[in-house]
Amino acid sequence: MSAATQPTVKPIIPPLEQSSGGKFFPYSLTAHEITSSFGVDPELGLSSVEIGKQRTRYGSNSIQTIRPRPAWRLLVDQFASIVIALLAVAALVAWATGDVIEAIAILVVLVINALVGFVTEWQAGRALDALRRKSRTTTRVRREGIETTVDAEELVPADIIILNAGDRVPADARLLESYGLQTEESALTGESTPVDKAIEPVAEDTPLSERHPMVYLGTSIAAGRALAVVVDTGAQTELGRVGRAHARTVALFAIIGAQLGHMFNCRSRTRSAVDGIFRNPSIWAATPIVVLLQLLAIYFSPLAIVLGTERLSEIDWMVIGICFVVPVIVVEISKAAVRWQLTAVGKRKAEAS
């Protein structure tokens, strides 16, 4: 069918303006609702005019739009937040008032947080670069009623794409038709086995790995075939967001872990953290509550969506555990030094008398 005979469809309406609260959950909408929100006919696809408008609005389908930052800038950016600034001020106040031990503990937390954030973002950046190079491909698309092959970077939201076994998914897309479709999503979700897909909508709070009506950039088609509508491209895809979300999650909970460890030490400037610990019910009540809140913030889907957190690996939790232990060890060494000095002074006074 030519462009001249193509029926008129309503103008494309940005999906973000269609959903309540300014959020867009394409996997919670039916296939008809999602195509209606875009104003696109799945049998015809976009016209050349609509494609031009979408590309002007959203840019090219490339994660290369994210400008890489040099290593020194990554390190500096770890200190560029209100929380870090407040902790730095607290360390200066503690130092100025003679509370050297607390100042040292806070500075240790700051350094650990900076190193964890730097390493995590550096690794995430390298992973994104590798996945970006891997994800560049061509794809079958339906435009003006004609199926054609285009470079994946030319895709725009509302494009109708055709997927077959062996294809790499070129953008985040909502399934419109699915025939025995399975995807390989290990690069994005860590799922080691093929994931079955279906067109039926799911709840808004469904975690990424269970959003069966969706296919994502960076994954591939393991079996079956499908028709889908592109909903996100480039930096707005899950692949573009996952690295930043992961780095933010590790850095946040590393700080919480360090503060939790310091809680055991701040009860005294000289006594060990384990001295009388079992006689303090407040600590034992607070500790499991803090740990539970951390787990809920990551593994309870509604909270994870609100906070923008990602599930962490065993290595990530080891890093957070180190951030808990290191401040305790540093302050314990400082307390031991103070106790040794007090003991030496006491002995000298006893000998003098």
C-alpha positions in Angstrom: 0.0 0.0 0.0 1.4 3.4 -0.9 1.6 6.5 1.2 -1.1 8.1 -0.9 -3.7 5.5 0.0 -2.7 5.3 3.6 -5.7 6.1 5.9 -5.3 9.1 8.1 -4.5 8.4 11.7 -4.5 10.8 14.6 -1.2 12.7 15.4 1.3 10.9 17.5 0.8 11.8 21.2 3.9 11.4 23.4 3.2 8.4 25.7 4.5 10.2 28.8 1.5 12.6 28.5 -0.9 9.7 28.2 -0.4 8.0 31.6 -1.3 9.1 35.1 1.3 10.7 37.2 3.6 11.4 34.3 4.8 7.8 34.1 4.6 5.4 31.2 4.1 1.7 31.7 3.6 0.1 28.2 3.6 -3.4 29.6 0.5 -2.6 31.7 -1.5 -1.5 28.6 -3.1 -3.8 26.0 -1.8 -3.9 22.5 -4.7 -1.8 21.2 -4.2 0.8 24.0 -0.5 1.2 23.3 -0.9 1.6 19.5 -3.8 4.1 20.2 -1.7 6.1 22.5 0.9 6.4 19.8 -1.7 7.0 17.1 -0.1 4.3 14.8 -1.8 1.6 12.7 0.1 -1.7 13.1 -0.8 -2.7 9.6 0.7 0.4 8.1 3.4 1.8 10.5 4.6 5.3 10.5 4.7 7.7 7.6 7.8 9.6 6.6 6.5 12.8 8.1 5.7 11.1 11.4 9.2 9.5 11.4 10.8 12.9 11.0 8.8 14.4 13.9 9.7 11.5 16.2 13.4 11.6 15.3 13.4 15.4 16.0 11.8 14.8 19.3 13.7 11.7 20.5 16.9 11.6 18.5 18.6 8.5 17.1 18.3 5.1 18.6 21.8 5.0 20.0 23.3 4.9 23.5 26.2 6.8 22.0 24.2 9.9 22.8 25.6 9.5 26.4 28.9 11.3 26.4 31.5 9.2 28.2 33.2 10.8 31.1 36.9 10.6 31.8 38.1 8.7 34.9 39.0 11.9 36.8 35.6 13.3 36.3 33.9 10.1 37.5 36.0 10.3 40.7 35.2 14.0 41.3 31.5 13.4 40.7 31.4 10.9 43.6 31.7 13.9 45.9 29.2 16.1 44.1 26.1 15.4 46.2 24.3 17.0 49.1 24.7 13.9 51.3 28.5 13.9 50.8 28.7 17.7 51.4 26.7 17.2 54.7 29.0 14.4 55.8 32.1 16.5 55.0 30.7 19.4 57.1 30.0 16.9 59.9 33.6 15.7 59.7 35.0 19.3 59.9 32.8 20.1 62.8 33.8 17.0 64.7 37.5 17.7 64.0 37.1 21.4 65.1 35.4 20.3 68.4 38.1 17.8 69.2 36.2 14.6 68.3 39.0 13.3 66.1 37.8 9.7 66.2 34.4 10.5 64.8 35.9 12.8 62.1 38.2 10.0 61.0 35.3 7.6 60.8 33.3 10.0 58.7 36.2 10.6 56.3 36.7 6.8 56.0 33.0 6.5 55.0 33.5 9.3 52.4 36.5 7.6 50.9 34.9 4.2 50.7 31.8 5.6 49.1 33.8 7.5 46.5 35.9 4.4 45.7 32.8 2.1 45.5 30.9 4.6 43.3 33.9 5.2 41.0 34.6 1.5 40.5 31.0 0.6 40.0 30.4 3.4 37.5 33.6 2.7 35.6 32.6 -1.0 35.3 29.1 -0.1 34.3 30.4 2.3 31.7 32.6 -0.4 30.2 29.7 -2.9 30.2 27.4 -0.3 28.5 30.0 0.3 25.8 30.3 -3.4 25.1 26.6 -3.9 25.0 26.2 -0.8 22.9 28.6 -2.1 20.3 26.9 -5.5 20.4 23.4 -4.1 20.0 24.1 -2.2 16.7 22.3 -4.1 14.0 19.6 -3.9 11.3 16.0 -4.7 11.8 12.8 -5.3 9.8 10.3 -2.4 10.1 6.9 -1.6 8.7 6.5 1.9 7.4 3.8 3.3 5.1 2.4 -0.2 4.7 5.7 -1.6 3.4 8.2 -3.9 5.2 11.8 -2.8 4.8 15.2 -3.3 6.5 16.8 -0.3 8.2 19.7 0.4 10.5 18.5 0.0 14.2 19.8 3.5 14.9 17.1 4.9 12.6 14.2 3.5 14.7 11.9 5.9 16.5 9.2 5.4 19.1 6.0 4.1 17.5 7.9 2.2 14.8 6.4 -1.2 14.0 9.1 -3.8 14.0 9.1 -7.5 13.0 11.2 -9.9 15.1 12.3 -13.5 14.2 14.4 -16.1 15.9 18.1 -15.1 15.9 17.3 -11.4 15.7 18.8 -8.9 18.2 16.1 -6.7 19.7 16.9 -3.2 18.4 15.0 -1.1 20.9 12.6 -1.4 23.9 9.3 -2.5 22.4 5.8 -3.6 23.4 4.6 -6.9 21.8 1.5 -6.6 19.6 1.6 -10.2 18.3 3.6 -13.2 19.6 4.0 -16.7 18.2 6.0 -19.0 20.5 8.3 -16.1 21.3 11.3 -16.6 23.7 14.1 -14.1 24.4 17.6 -14.4 25.8 17.9 -11.7 28.4 21.0 -12.6 30.4 22.8 -9.4 29.4 20.1 -7.3 30.9 18.4 -9.2 33.8 20.9 -12.1 34.5 18.3 -14.7 33.6 20.2 -17.7 32.2 17.4 -19.5 30.5 15.2 -18.2 27.6 12.2 -16.2 28.8 8.7 -16.9 27.4 6.9 -13.9 26.1 3.2 -13.1 25.7 1.1 -10.0 24.7 -1.2 -9.9 27.8 -0.5 -6.9 30.0 0.9 -7.2 33.5 0.8 -4.9 36.6 2.7 -1.6 36.7 4.9 -2.8 39.6 6.0 -6.0 37.8 9.8 -6.3 38.0 11.9 -6.1 34.8 12.5 -9.8 34.5 8.8 -10.6 34.5 7.5 -8.0 32.0 6.5 -10.6 29.5 4.8 -8.2 27.0 8.1 -6.4 26.5 11.3 -7.0 24.6 14.4 -4.9 25.4 17.5 -3.5 23.6 20.5 -5.7 24.3 18.6 -9.0 24.3 17.9 -11.4 21.4 15.2 -13.6 20.1 15.8 -17.3 21.0 12.7 -18.7 19.3 9.5 -17.7 17.7 8.4 -14.5 15.9 6.6 -11.3 16.9 5.3 -8.0 15.9 6.0 -5.1 18.3 5.8 -1.3 18.6 8.9 0.6 19.7 8.3 2.5 23.0 11.8 3.7 24.0 15.0 4.3 22.1 18.6 5.2 22.8 19.5 6.4 26.3 15.8 6.0 27.4 15.9 2.2 27.1 16.3 -0.1 30.0 19.8 -0.8 28.8 20.7 2.9 28.9 19.3 3.2 32.5 20.5 0.0 34.1 24.2 0.9 34.5 23.4 4.2 36.2 20.7 2.6 38.5 23.1 -0.1 39.5 25.9 2.3 40.4 23.4 4.5 42.4 22.1 1.5 44.3 25.6 0.2 45.3 26.7 3.7 46.4 23.6 4.4 48.4 23.7 1.1 50.4 27.5 1.3 50.8 26.9 4.6 52.7 24.1 3.0 54.7 26.3 0.0 55.6 29.1 2.3 56.7 26.8 4.3 58.9 25.4 1.1 60.4 28.9 -0.1 61.3 29.7 3.3 62.8 26.5 3.0 65.0 28.2 0.3 67.0 31.2 2.5 67.6 29.7 5.9 68.4 28.5 4.9 71.9 31.9 5.7 73.4 35.2 7.4 72.5 37.3 4.8 74.3 35.3 1.6 74.9 35.3 -1.1 72.3 32.2 -1.6 70.1 31.6 -5.0 71.6 31.9 -3.8 75.2 28.4 -4.0 76.6 26.8 -4.5 73.2 24.5 -7.2 74.4 23.1 -4.9 77.1 21.9 -2.3 74.6 18.5 -3.4 73.2 18.2 -0.3 71.0 21.0 -1.4 68.8 19.7 -4.9 68.4 16.2 -3.5 67.6 17.6 -0.9 65.1 20.0 -3.2 63.2 17.4 -5.7 61.8 15.1 -2.8 61.0 17.8 -1.1 58.9 18.7 -4.3 57.1 15.0 -5.1 56.4 14.5 -1.6 55.0 17.5 -2.0 52.7 16.2 -5.3 51.4 12.7 -3.9 50.8 14.1 -0.9 48.9 15.8 -3.4 46.5 13.6 -6.5 46.3 10.1 -5.0 47.0 9.0 -3.9 43.5 6.9 -0.8 44.4 9.7 0.7 46.5 12.3 -0.3 43.9 10.4 1.6 41.2 10.0 4.7 43.4 13.7 4.7 44.6 15.1 3.7 41.2 17.1 0.8 42.7 18.3 -2.4 41.0 18.8 -5.9 42.4 22.4 -6.5 43.6 24.8 -9.4 43.0 26.7 -11.3 45.6 29.8 -9.2 44.9 27.8 -6.0 45.4 26.7 -7.2 48.8 30.3 -8.1 49.7 31.3 -4.5 48.9 28.5 -3.2 51.1 29.6 -5.6 53.8 33.2 -4.3 53.6 31.8 -0.8 54.0 30.2 -1.9 57.2 33.3 -3.6 58.6 36.1 -1.1 57.6 34.8 1.9 59.7 34.4 -0.4 62.7 38.0 -1.6 62.4 39.4 1.9 61.8 37.6 3.3 64.9 38.5 0.3 67.0 42.2 0.9 66.2 41.8 4.6 67.1 40.1 3.6 70.4 42.8 1.1 71.2 45.4 3.9 70.6 43.5 6.2 73.0 43.2 3.5 75.6 46.9 2.8 75.4 47.7 6.4 75.8 45.4 6.7 78.9 46.9 3.6 80.4 50.4 5.0 79.8 49.5 8.3 81.4 48.0 6.5 84.4 51.1 4.4 84.9 53.3 7.5 84.7 51.1 9.2 87.3 51.2 6.1 89.5 55.0 5.9 89.3 55.3 9.7 90.0 53.2 9.4 93.2 
